[in-house]
Amino acid sequence: MATHIGIIGLGLMGGSLSLALKKQSETYRFTGLDHNEEHCRKALSLGLVDEIAGSLEEIKECDIIILTIPVDGIIAVANQLKNLDDTCTVIDLGSTKAKISESIPEKLRKHFVTAHPMTGTEKFGPTAAIDDLYEGKVVVLCDMGKSGEHQQAVAKKLFTDIGMKLVYMGAKEHDRHAAFISHMPHALSYALANAVMKQEDPESIVALAGGGFRDMSRIAKSSPKMWEDIFRQNKTNLIEAIEAFETELKACRHMVENEEWTSLNRWMGEANTLHDIL
């Protein structure tokens, strides 16, 4: 029998997961649900799902339910999913984990696996879906001791089948690390884009922008709606990360202003060591 997977949120992450699973096996049947009717139509036409559900009640019948919506939406859905079959596995792909993990009703907690695939692009919507988005990337599985044994096994197999590397940590630990590695860099990219746009005319940007600027500003094209939600959910950790960056930027400015070139060179050399471990 085909494994019935319900995907709530038919954008980049949900669509790409569907494509990745379809590439691995033909034994899946996908039902989608999204509040955006245009996303539903596109997901169907692109073959990301086999059908669109009319309500959450239909999704509840699936063997696996994937939540690829903003954190507030994940929490809202978690509180509406009642009377699930004992073997049903719910996997959320939210970018912050602590609030989700703590907000899942106790009666349903064993059904949930809180995961964060460390991947994505600056594009969004069903048309952004690609079949290799997850391949070779890390997925962080959080608070796994709160998930049922069956649900743990299902999630591990699903992510392994699409070529992901499994990493385990607590939800709070994840959120602090994500603030430095993912969330703060997005804030910097948005800030860089706005700083340049307020100083330079578009023709100059096009004429002079090289690979470095394009690389650093690329993620400023990411969905403001999604990233507003992430920043709000991880506010405390994000502020700490921004403050750490401001400390380093101020140190750089001080060395340049005071022509402390030897110290500046040493400071840059310390930054080079990051790529010894990446």
Backbone bond lengths (Angstrom), bond angles and torsions (degrees), N, CA, C in turn:
res aa  C-N    CA-C-N  psi(-1)  N-CA   C-N-CA  omega(-1)  CA-C   N-CA-C  phi
1 M - - - 1.459 - - 1.511 110.76 -
2 A 1.320 115.96 146.73 1.454 121.13 179.54 1.526 110.61 -71.95
3 T 1.307 116.35 143.04 1.462 121.32 173.57 1.525 107.82 -79.30
4 H 1.316 116.12 125.22 1.460 121.41 -176.48 1.524 108.98 -93.03
5 I 1.334 115.99 116.20 1.463 121.34 -178.46 1.517 109.91 -113.68
6 G 1.309 115.78 127.30 1.454 121.51 174.91 1.520 109.94 -102.04
7 I 1.319 117.23 130.48 1.469 121.27 179.74 1.521 108.51 -117.48
8 I 1.308 115.98 117.65 1.462 121.58 176.60 1.526 106.97 -101.73
9 G 1.325 116.08 110.62 1.464 121.87 -174.33 1.513 109.31 108.53
10 L 1.339 116.48 98.35 1.470 120.79 -172.04 1.533 111.64 -104.10
11 G 1.316 115.41 53.01 1.458 120.82 178.13 1.516 112.01 -106.57
12 L 1.323 115.97 -148.73 1.464 121.98 -177.99 1.521 112.24 -55.61
13 M 1.337 117.27 -53.13 1.458 120.42 -173.06 1.528 112.13 -70.10
14 G 1.328 116.89 -47.28 1.453 119.82 -179.89 1.509 112.61 -66.58
15 G 1.329 116.49 -43.91 1.459 120.81 179.60 1.517 112.25 -64.68
16 S 1.319 116.32 -41.65 1.468 120.11 179.96 1.527 111.40 -67.11
17 L 1.337 116.71 -35.52 1.468 119.60 177.84 1.520 110.42 -65.04
18 S 1.321 116.60 -41.77 1.462 120.71 176.94 1.524 110.90 -59.42
19 L 1.330 116.80 -48.05 1.464 120.61 -179.42 1.522 111.49 -62.33
20 A 1.331 116.31 -40.15 1.472 120.43 -179.16 1.519 110.77 -64.95
21 L 1.322 116.90 -42.11 1.458 120.24 -179.85 1.524 111.37 -69.51
22 K 1.331 116.28 -37.82 1.470 119.66 178.31 1.524 111.22 -64.45
23 K 1.324 115.63 -32.20 1.468 119.97 179.60 1.530 110.52 -69.59
24 Q 1.337 116.58 -27.55 1.461 120.72 -177.81 1.522 113.54 -87.08
25 S 1.330 116.22 -30.34 1.468 119.12 -174.86 1.521 110.79 -158.49
26 E 1.314 115.36 151.11 1.469 121.01 176.09 1.528 111.60 -98.16
27 T 1.317 117.05 9.64 1.470 120.32 -174.50 1.522 112.18 -96.36
28 Y 1.318 117.34 26.07 1.456 120.86 178.54 1.518 110.78 -114.89
29 R 1.303 115.89 145.40 1.462 122.76 171.06 1.520 106.79 -123.50
30 F 1.338 116.97 127.87 1.457 121.20 -173.51 1.526 111.97 -112.24
31 T 1.315 115.12 129.22 1.460 122.38 173.28 1.524 107.47 -117.07
32 G 1.313 117.15 129.29 1.455 121.44 -177.30 1.515 113.12 -109.31
33 L 1.322 115.05 156.94 1.468 121.88 175.33 1.524 108.15 -147.94
34 D 1.322 116.11 129.48 1.461 120.96 -179.74 1.528 107.52 -154.18
35 H 1.337 116.89 140.41 1.469 119.30 179.82 1.526 111.77 -71.61
36 N 1.335 116.01 -18.26 1.470 121.65 179.58 1.538 108.66 -88.69
37 E 1.326 116.32 109.82 1.472 120.05 -176.26 1.527 112.24 -63.80
38 E 1.323 117.10 -33.44 1.465 119.81 178.60 1.530 110.56 -66.13
39 H 1.325 116.46 -38.12 1.466 120.03 176.07 1.526 110.36 -62.37
40 C 1.312 116.44 -38.57 1.467 120.33 178.79 1.525 110.82 -63.23
41 R 1.320 116.15 -45.79 1.471 120.03 -179.70 1.521 111.41 -63.04
42 K 1.345 116.30 -43.86 1.461 119.81 -179.02 1.523 111.76 -67.38
43 A 1.333 116.14 -39.43 1.466 119.82 179.61 1.521 110.96 -61.97
44 L 1.317 116.42 -38.72 1.462 120.41 177.21 1.525 111.33 -67.78
45 S 1.323 116.30 -45.96 1.469 120.04 -176.80 1.521 111.73 -67.24
46 L 1.328 117.17 -30.03 1.468 121.57 179.95 1.529 112.07 -86.09
47 G 1.318 116.76 -4.85 1.459 119.97 -179.95 1.515 114.28 76.32
48 L 1.328 117.02 20.19 1.466 120.07 179.04 1.526 110.44 -72.25
49 V 1.326 116.11 -31.47 1.464 121.23 177.13 1.524 108.53 -134.41
50 D 1.335 115.28 161.38 1.456 120.78 179.80 1.523 112.12 -91.08
51 E 1.330 115.10 -22.74 1.458 120.14 -178.79 1.521 109.13 -160.70
52 I 1.331 115.27 161.94 1.455 121.54 177.08 1.522 108.49 -110.67
53 A 1.321 115.95 130.86 1.458 120.76 179.20 1.527 109.82 -77.94
54 G 1.326 115.17 147.88 1.454 119.75 178.06 1.515 112.84 -85.92
55 S 1.353 116.01 -17.22 1.460 120.04 -178.25 1.523 110.03 -162.10
56 L 1.324 115.00 170.57 1.460 121.03 177.84 1.528 110.93 -65.58
57 E 1.319 116.97 -28.60 1.461 121.36 179.79 1.530 111.11 -57.96
58 E 1.336 116.82 -38.11 1.464 120.39 178.91 1.523 111.19 -68.68
59 I 1.315 117.30 -38.32 1.467 122.25 179.68 1.529 110.27 -64.34
60 K 1.315 117.53 -33.42 1.459 121.89 -177.68 1.521 112.45 -60.34
61 E 1.328 117.23 -19.10 1.466 120.73 -179.06 1.529 112.56 -82.91
62 C 1.319 117.51 -6.03 1.470 121.27 -176.73 1.527 111.61 -73.52
63 D 1.329 115.58 156.67 1.467 120.99 175.77 1.528 110.87 -73.15
64 I 1.341 115.01 -39.66 1.462 121.64 179.47 1.522 107.48 -129.96
65 I 1.327 116.38 134.60 1.466 121.55 177.48 1.524 107.36 -118.63
66 I 1.326 116.19 123.33 1.467 121.94 179.79 1.522 108.76 -106.84
67 L 1.323 117.20 126.48 1.465 122.01 179.08 1.522 109.34 -107.32
68 T 1.337 116.49 108.36 1.467 121.35 -179.46 1.523 108.73 -120.83
69 I 1.320 115.03 54.70 1.463 123.05 -179.18 1.527 108.18 -125.15
70 P 1.343 118.58 169.48 1.467 120.37 178.75 1.525 112.68 -56.51
71 V 1.329 115.54 158.34 1.464 121.78 -173.89 1.526 112.26 -55.86
72 D 1.318 117.84 -45.36 1.465 119.80 179.57 1.524 110.91 -59.65
73 G 1.329 116.61 -38.57 1.458 121.07 178.09 1.512 111.91 -66.87
74 I 1.327 116.81 -39.28 1.466 120.98 178.04 1.522 110.43 -60.59
75 I 1.323 116.22 -44.50 1.467 120.86 -179.74 1.530 110.43 -65.05
76 A 1.331 116.28 -40.65 1.465 120.10 179.06 1.521 111.02 -63.00
77 V 1.337 116.61 -44.42 1.467 120.46 179.45 1.531 110.31 -65.78
78 A 1.325 117.13 -40.15 1.464 120.59 -179.93 1.520 111.67 -57.83
79 N 1.316 116.41 -32.95 1.454 120.62 -179.51 1.527 112.91 -84.70
80 Q 1.332 116.77 -4.20 1.462 120.88 176.51 1.523 112.42 -105.74
81 L 1.324 116.78 -14.74 1.465 120.80 -178.83 1.522 109.63 -82.74
82 K 1.313 116.08 98.09 1.457 120.10 -178.81 1.525 110.29 -120.22
83 N 1.336 114.79 156.47 1.469 121.57 176.44 1.528 112.66 56.98
84 L 1.324 116.28 46.26 1.457 120.55 177.32 1.525 110.27 -76.69
85 D 1.333 115.57 151.55 1.457 120.51 174.04 1.529 108.50 -62.55
86 D 1.331 116.49 146.68 1.468 121.06 -175.61 1.522 113.22 -55.83
87 T 1.344 117.85 -30.29 1.463 120.74 -176.94 1.530 113.18 -93.89
88 C 1.332 117.34 -0.16 1.467 119.79 179.95 1.528 110.21 -66.39
89 T 1.326 115.98 135.39 1.457 121.89 178.82 1.524 109.12 -117.41
90 V 1.330 116.25 125.96 1.458 122.16 178.26 1.528 108.05 -110.76
91 I 1.327 116.48 122.45 1.467 121.40 -178.79 1.521 108.27 -119.10
92 D 1.332 116.07 119.76 1.463 117.65 175.41 1.521 109.36 -101.74
93 L 1.334 115.45 145.83 1.465 121.38 -178.57 1.522 111.17 -112.82
94 G 1.317 117.35 29.68 1.461 121.25 -179.26 1.517 112.79 -61.59
95 S 1.334 115.78 150.15 1.465 120.86 -176.39 1.522 113.22 -82.09
96 T 1.333 117.79 -15.25 1.466 121.63 170.38 1.523 106.22 -122.11
97 K 1.334 116.67 146.49 1.457 118.50 -168.70 1.531 114.69 -117.41
98 A 1.315 119.68 -32.15 1.465 120.69 -171.09 1.527 111.86 -60.83
99 K 1.326 117.39 -48.42 1.462 119.61 -177.20 1.520 110.82 -64.50
100 I 1.325 116.64 -38.25 1.463 119.91 177.83 1.527 110.29 -63.67
101 S 1.323 115.81 -50.61 1.457 120.68 -176.82 1.521 111.50 -58.43
102 E 1.325 116.45 -38.22 1.466 120.90 -177.27 1.525 112.77 -80.48
103 S 1.341 117.44 -18.64 1.465 120.95 -173.98 1.526 114.09 -95.75
104 I 1.319 117.72 -9.29 1.467 120.52 -179.44 1.523 108.92 -70.57
105 P 1.338 118.46 128.16 1.470 120.52 178.34 1.526 112.08 -53.94
106 E 1.306 116.76 139.24 1.462 121.96 -174.89 1.528 111.98 -55.59
107 K 1.329 117.35 -38.50 1.466 120.68 -178.38 1.525 112.32 -64.88
108 L 1.342 116.54 -23.64 1.464 120.34 -177.45 1.524 112.70 -105.26
109 R 1.332 117.95 -3.80 1.470 119.82 -170.12 1.520 112.96 -58.83
110 K 1.333 117.65 -36.00 1.467 119.28 -178.39 1.531 111.80 -65.95
111 H 1.342 117.18 -24.59 1.463 120.81 -179.53 1.528 112.26 -73.96
112 F 1.328 117.48 -21.28 1.467 121.87 -170.38 1.522 113.09 -95.18
113 V 1.320 114.15 139.48 1.467 122.18 167.55 1.524 105.77 -122.34
114 T 1.332 116.44 117.82 1.465 120.53 -178.16 1.528 108.53 -93.11
115 A 1.317 115.62 115.48 1.472 121.08 -172.37 1.520 111.17 -129.36
116 H 1.321 115.50 152.47 1.469 120.57 174.44 1.528 109.25 -136.50
117 P 1.325 117.57 101.25 1.466 120.25 173.81 1.531 109.40 -70.09
118 M 1.315 116.45 124.63 1.465 120.79 -178.33 1.527 109.45 -84.88
119 T 1.306 114.77 70.82 1.452 120.71 -178.92 1.515 108.76 -157.67
120 G 1.313 116.65 169.64 1.456 121.86 179.55 1.519 109.76 153.01
121 T 1.304 115.55 175.16 1.459 121.71 173.49 1.517 107.45 -136.44
122 E 1.327 115.86 175.48 1.461 119.90 178.12 1.526 112.03 -77.92
123 K 1.329 116.50 -5.80 1.466 120.68 -178.47 1.521 110.45 -91.39
124 F 1.331 116.45 160.41 1.451 119.10 -179.58 1.525 110.33 -149.98
125 G 1.336 115.27 164.73 1.456 120.66 -175.89 1.515 111.57 96.00
126 P 1.338 118.21 167.09 1.470 122.26 -177.56 1.523 113.70 -59.04
127 T 1.329 117.69 -35.36 1.463 120.13 -177.83 1.525 112.37 -68.81
128 A 1.336 117.47 -14.35 1.466 121.15 179.68 1.522 111.94 -83.66
129 A 1.321 117.96 -10.26 1.469 121.66 -175.33 1.529 111.96 -63.10
130 I 1.344 116.00 136.09 1.462 122.43 177.41 1.526 108.74 -135.58
131 D 1.325 116.74 148.79 1.469 119.01 -171.87 1.519 114.86 -79.26
132 D 1.338 118.31 -10.17 1.466 119.98 -179.09 1.525 113.04 -114.77
133 L 1.323 117.53 18.79 1.467 120.80 -177.69 1.526 111.84 -58.55
134 Y 1.324 116.71 -36.44 1.466 121.06 -173.24 1.531 113.43 -94.46
135 E 1.302 116.67 -15.84 1.470 120.83 -172.77 1.526 112.28 -62.90
136 G 1.343 115.72 124.13 1.455 121.74 178.10 1.515 114.55 78.83
137 K 1.322 117.73 2.35 1.464 121.52 -178.29 1.531 110.49 -94.96
138 V 1.337 114.92 165.14 1.459 121.77 179.06 1.522 109.78 -90.54
139 V 1.333 116.00 139.86 1.460 120.53 168.24 1.525 107.23 -119.68
140 V 1.319 115.80 127.59 1.462 121.17 179.27 1.524 108.54 -93.02
141 L 1.328 116.64 121.97 1.458 123.00 178.63 1.530 107.83 -103.97
142 C 1.325 116.02 119.72 1.463 120.41 -170.05 1.527 112.68 -108.21
143 D 1.330 115.47 145.60 1.467 122.78 175.35 1.527 111.27 48.54
144 M 1.310 117.27 47.09 1.466 120.92 -174.32 1.524 113.19 -65.65
145 G 1.305 116.84 -22.00 1.455 119.29 178.50 1.519 112.80 -65.48
146 K 1.331 116.86 -17.30 1.467 120.94 179.25 1.531 111.85 -87.42
147 S 1.332 116.89 -10.38 1.463 121.34 -178.71 1.525 110.27 -93.04
148 G 1.335 116.25 150.49 1.455 120.27 178.22 1.518 111.29 -67.25
149 E 1.328 116.73 156.39 1.467 120.79 -178.86 1.525 111.16 -60.60
150 H 1.319 116.60 -42.60 1.465 119.75 179.14 1.523 110.43 -62.94
151 Q 1.332 116.62 -44.48 1.464 120.90 -178.51 1.536 111.17 -65.56
152 Q 1.312 116.56 -38.00 1.472 119.66 176.16 1.528 110.26 -60.47
153 A 1.313 116.14 -45.80 1.469 120.85 -177.60 1.525 110.99 -64.38
154 V 1.330 116.81 -42.11 1.471 120.68 179.63 1.524 110.54 -62.08
155 A 1.329 117.06 -46.57 1.462 120.67 -177.80 1.531 111.36 -65.20
156 K 1.319 116.35 -43.88 1.464 119.93 179.79 1.528 110.98 -60.30
157 K 1.321 116.27 -43.50 1.466 119.77 -179.69 1.525 110.71 -66.16
158 L 1.324 116.98 -43.46 1.463 120.42 -178.86 1.527 111.02 -58.38
159 F 1.324 116.19 -49.11 1.469 119.18 -177.42 1.529 111.97 -71.31
160 T 1.323 116.91 -35.52 1.463 120.15 177.54 1.525 110.64 -65.98
161 D 1.330 116.29 -40.55 1.465 120.75 -179.20 1.523 112.58 -60.05
162 I 1.340 117.67 -31.31 1.469 119.42 -179.54 1.535 111.88 -95.76
163 G 1.343 115.33 14.07 1.461 119.93 170.99 1.507 116.41 85.06
164 M 1.329 117.55 24.32 1.461 119.74 -179.00 1.527 111.57 -93.32
165 K 1.325 115.42 155.91 1.459 122.58 176.23 1.524 107.85 -99.40
166 L 1.328 117.27 129.08 1.454 122.22 -174.88 1.524 111.52 -90.95
167 V 1.332 116.06 130.21 1.464 122.81 175.65 1.522 107.17 -129.34
168 Y 1.332 117.05 140.64 1.461 121.22 -176.53 1.523 110.14 -118.07
169 M 1.330 116.18 138.16 1.463 120.84 173.41 1.519 109.78 -164.81
170 G 1.325 115.36 167.85 1.449 120.20 177.06 1.517 110.37 -71.67
171 A 1.328 116.01 154.83 1.464 120.69 -177.00 1.530 111.96 -63.31
172 K 1.315 117.45 -42.36 1.472 120.22 -179.39 1.523 110.56 -66.60
173 E 1.324 116.44 -40.17 1.471 120.78 177.44 1.524 109.61 -62.40
174 H 1.330 116.43 -43.31 1.462 120.79 178.23 1.517 111.25 -57.69
175 D 1.328 117.34 -46.38 1.462 120.57 -174.71 1.525 111.54 -63.85
176 R 1.329 117.42 -36.18 1.461 119.09 178.46 1.527 110.70 -68.79
177 H 1.324 117.26 -44.79 1.462 120.40 178.81 1.525 110.84 -63.88
178 A 1.336 116.90 -41.97 1.468 120.64 -178.73 1.524 111.42 -63.28
179 A 1.334 116.85 -32.15 1.457 120.20 178.87 1.528 111.04 -60.87
180 F 1.341 116.75 -39.96 1.466 120.94 -178.58 1.527 112.06 -80.78
181 I 1.323 117.22 -39.35 1.459 121.44 -171.77 1.523 112.94 -86.97
182 S 1.344 117.67 -29.24 1.457 120.88 -174.25 1.525 114.18 -124.60
183 H 1.315 116.92 -51.15 1.463 120.05 -171.29 1.530 112.84 -72.81
184 M 1.334 117.17 -46.06 1.461 119.99 177.40 1.527 112.55 -62.54
185 P 1.345 120.10 -42.10 1.465 119.21 175.77 1.527 113.35 -58.98
186 H 1.326 117.81 -34.11 1.461 119.38 176.10 1.530 110.30 -66.78
187 A 1.332 116.81 -41.75 1.468 119.94 177.52 1.528 110.32 -60.02
188 L 1.320 117.04 -41.28 1.470 121.05 -179.85 1.528 111.02 -66.60
189 S 1.325 116.41 -38.31 1.462 119.57 179.97 1.529 110.82 -65.68
190 Y 1.325 116.40 -43.41 1.469 119.65 176.00 1.537 110.42 -61.18
191 A 1.349 116.23 -42.52 1.461 120.31 -179.39 1.528 111.28 -64.76
192 L 1.322 116.99 -42.10 1.463 121.54 178.63 1.519 110.84 -60.98
193 A 1.333 115.64 -46.06 1.468 119.93 -179.23 1.520 110.93 -61.45
194 N 1.336 117.11 -44.86 1.466 120.22 -179.50 1.522 111.74 -67.76
195 A 1.343 117.13 -38.92 1.463 120.12 179.76 1.519 111.19 -61.91
196 V 1.317 116.67 -43.41 1.461 121.05 -178.83 1.526 110.70 -70.14
197 M 1.338 117.19 -43.70 1.460 120.62 -178.84 1.524 112.41 -62.12
198 K 1.334 116.86 -28.33 1.468 120.45 -179.74 1.525 112.61 -83.25
199 Q 1.341 116.56 -9.32 1.462 120.09 -178.67 1.523 113.19 -113.31
200 E 1.302 116.73 -32.78 1.453 121.20 -170.91 1.524 111.20 -113.94
201 D 1.335 116.19 147.94 1.453 118.97 174.04 1.531 109.07 -82.56
202 P 1.328 117.20 153.71 1.475 120.55 -175.33 1.520 113.88 -54.94
203 E 1.327 118.28 -36.65 1.463 119.88 -178.98 1.524 111.49 -64.91
204 S 1.319 116.95 -37.47 1.462 120.08 178.53 1.524 110.92 -67.33
205 I 1.336 116.15 -39.06 1.459 120.04 179.41 1.527 110.42 -61.41
206 V 1.321 115.59 -46.22 1.460 120.28 -179.72 1.526 110.78 -63.18
207 A 1.338 116.67 -39.51 1.460 120.89 -175.76 1.528 112.51 -72.59
208 L 1.328 117.45 -35.52 1.463 120.34 -170.31 1.526 114.92 -107.22
209 A 1.321 117.21 -18.79 1.467 119.26 -174.84 1.527 110.95 -66.54
210 G 1.321 115.19 118.56 1.457 120.53 177.78 1.512 111.20 -99.85
211 G 1.326 115.65 -167.28 1.449 120.92 -176.83 1.517 113.75 -61.29
212 G 1.343 116.85 -38.01 1.454 120.65 -178.76 1.516 111.97 -60.99
213 F 1.337 115.58 -48.59 1.468 119.31 -179.77 1.519 110.42 -65.85
214 R 1.325 116.70 -41.62 1.462 119.13 -179.56 1.532 111.15 -62.96
215 D 1.331 117.03 -40.61 1.460 120.68 179.28 1.528 111.11 -63.89
216 M 1.340 116.22 -44.79 1.458 120.12 -175.26 1.521 112.72 -73.71
217 S 1.316 117.47 -27.02 1.462 120.61 -177.47 1.528 112.71 -97.88
218 R 1.332 117.42 -6.45 1.469 120.54 -174.38 1.522 112.47 -55.79
219 I 1.330 117.41 -46.34 1.461 118.62 -174.36 1.525 112.38 -75.32
220 A 1.326 117.73 -4.03 1.464 119.62 172.82 1.531 110.80 -69.44
221 K 1.332 116.70 -8.41 1.467 120.60 175.35 1.528 111.50 -85.06
222 S 1.324 117.49 -1.78 1.463 121.41 -178.41 1.523 111.39 -67.18
223 S 1.315 115.48 157.34 1.466 122.24 -175.83 1.528 112.76 -59.07
224 P 1.336 118.22 116.40 1.473 120.55 177.05 1.525 112.59 -59.35
225 K 1.317 117.00 -37.08 1.465 120.11 -178.53 1.526 110.51 -62.77
226 M 1.322 116.04 -45.39 1.458 120.06 -179.31 1.522 111.40 -65.75
227 W 1.338 116.16 -44.57 1.459 119.08 -174.83 1.523 112.93 -77.17
228 E 1.318 118.09 -25.95 1.466 119.33 170.73 1.523 109.18 -60.18
229 D 1.310 116.22 -43.61 1.457 121.66 179.86 1.526 111.22 -62.69
230 I 1.319 117.16 -43.73 1.467 121.31 -179.65 1.528 110.31 -64.79
231 F 1.331 116.90 -45.04 1.466 120.41 179.80 1.530 110.59 -61.09
232 R 1.326 116.48 -40.81 1.461 120.28 -179.58 1.522 111.00 -64.76
233 Q 1.329 117.06 -43.70 1.459 120.90 -176.93 1.529 112.61 -70.09
234 N 1.319 117.22 -27.78 1.468 120.14 -176.50 1.531 110.83 -116.83
235 K 1.312 115.61 33.44 1.471 122.79 -173.04 1.528 113.39 -51.68
236 T 1.332 117.58 -52.56 1.467 120.32 -174.30 1.524 111.73 -62.28
237 N 1.328 116.54 -47.13 1.462 119.74 179.84 1.524 111.70 -66.56
238 L 1.340 117.08 -37.25 1.465 120.49 179.77 1.523 110.98 -64.75
239 I 1.327 117.46 -42.49 1.470 120.34 178.89 1.524 110.10 -61.64
240 E 1.328 116.87 -41.36 1.469 120.35 177.74 1.529 110.67 -61.01
241 A 1.319 116.60 -41.63 1.465 120.75 -179.79 1.526 111.00 -67.07
242 I 1.328 117.21 -42.45 1.474 120.98 178.62 1.521 110.23 -63.52
243 E 1.319 117.50 -40.03 1.469 120.87 178.70 1.528 111.05 -63.90
244 A 1.325 117.15 -38.66 1.465 120.39 177.70 1.524 110.17 -64.24
245 F 1.330 116.56 -40.44 1.465 120.35 177.44 1.523 110.69 -65.70
246 E 1.333 117.11 -42.83 1.467 120.50 179.94 1.521 111.21 -60.37
247 T 1.330 116.55 -36.26 1.469 120.44 178.05 1.527 110.47 -61.89
248 E 1.326 116.71 -44.79 1.459 120.58 179.59 1.531 111.80 -68.22
249 L 1.329 117.08 -39.59 1.466 120.43 179.87 1.532 110.69 -66.16
250 K 1.329 116.77 -39.51 1.468 120.53 177.09 1.521 110.77 -64.66
251 A 1.323 116.86 -38.00 1.471 120.27 177.69 1.522 109.99 -63.25
252 C 1.337 116.66 -41.42 1.467 120.74 177.93 1.526 110.14 -62.38
253 R 1.308 116.86 -46.54 1.468 120.53 179.96 1.529 110.99 -60.18
254 H 1.334 115.98 -42.66 1.463 119.89 -180.00 1.531 110.99 -60.61
255 M 1.316 117.05 -44.76 1.468 120.54 -178.82 1.526 111.28 -66.07
256 V 1.319 117.70 -37.73 1.467 120.38 178.36 1.519 110.60 -69.39
257 E 1.335 117.46 -45.75 1.472 121.53 -179.26 1.524 111.47 -60.08
258 N 1.325 115.84 -37.33 1.469 120.42 -175.84 1.528 112.78 -98.81
259 E 1.320 115.59 10.45 1.463 122.48 177.20 1.525 112.65 52.56
260 E 1.329 115.02 42.88 1.468 120.96 177.95 1.526 108.21 -90.95
261 W 1.327 114.56 70.36 1.457 119.63 -170.09 1.523 113.71 -67.79
262 T 1.322 117.34 -34.29 1.465 119.62 178.55 1.519 110.81 -65.99
263 S 1.322 115.01 -43.34 1.463 119.31 178.14 1.527 110.54 -65.06
264 L 1.336 116.48 -38.38 1.463 120.92 179.59 1.535 110.26 -63.34
265 N 1.343 115.12 -42.57 1.464 119.57 179.54 1.525 110.69 -62.98
266 R 1.327 116.69 -40.84 1.462 121.18 179.51 1.536 109.91 -65.51
267 W 1.327 116.49 -40.87 1.468 122.88 178.91 1.531 110.72 -61.62
268 M 1.328 116.51 -42.85 1.463 120.89 177.17 1.523 111.24 -65.56
269 G 1.332 115.91 -38.01 1.457 120.50 178.89 1.516 111.71 -63.09
270 E 1.335 116.65 -37.84 1.463 120.68 176.73 1.523 110.46 -62.15
271 A 1.325 115.62 -38.53 1.474 119.79 179.32 1.527 110.66 -67.21
272 N 1.324 117.68 -32.39 1.461 120.97 178.81 1.519 112.96 -59.06
273 T 1.344 116.21 -29.55 1.469 119.63 -175.96 1.517 112.65 -66.83
274 L 1.345 118.18 -16.35 1.459 119.95 177.97 1.517 110.76 -55.96
275 H 1.328 115.96 -41.01 1.451 119.31 -174.89 1.530 113.69 -79.53
276 D 1.331 115.85 -0.37 1.461 119.15 170.25 1.528 110.97 -73.82
277 I 1.352 115.96 -23.04 1.455 119.13 -178.11 1.532 113.10 -111.06
278 L 1.313 118.03 -8.01 1.460 119.97 178.01 1.520 111.46 -83.12
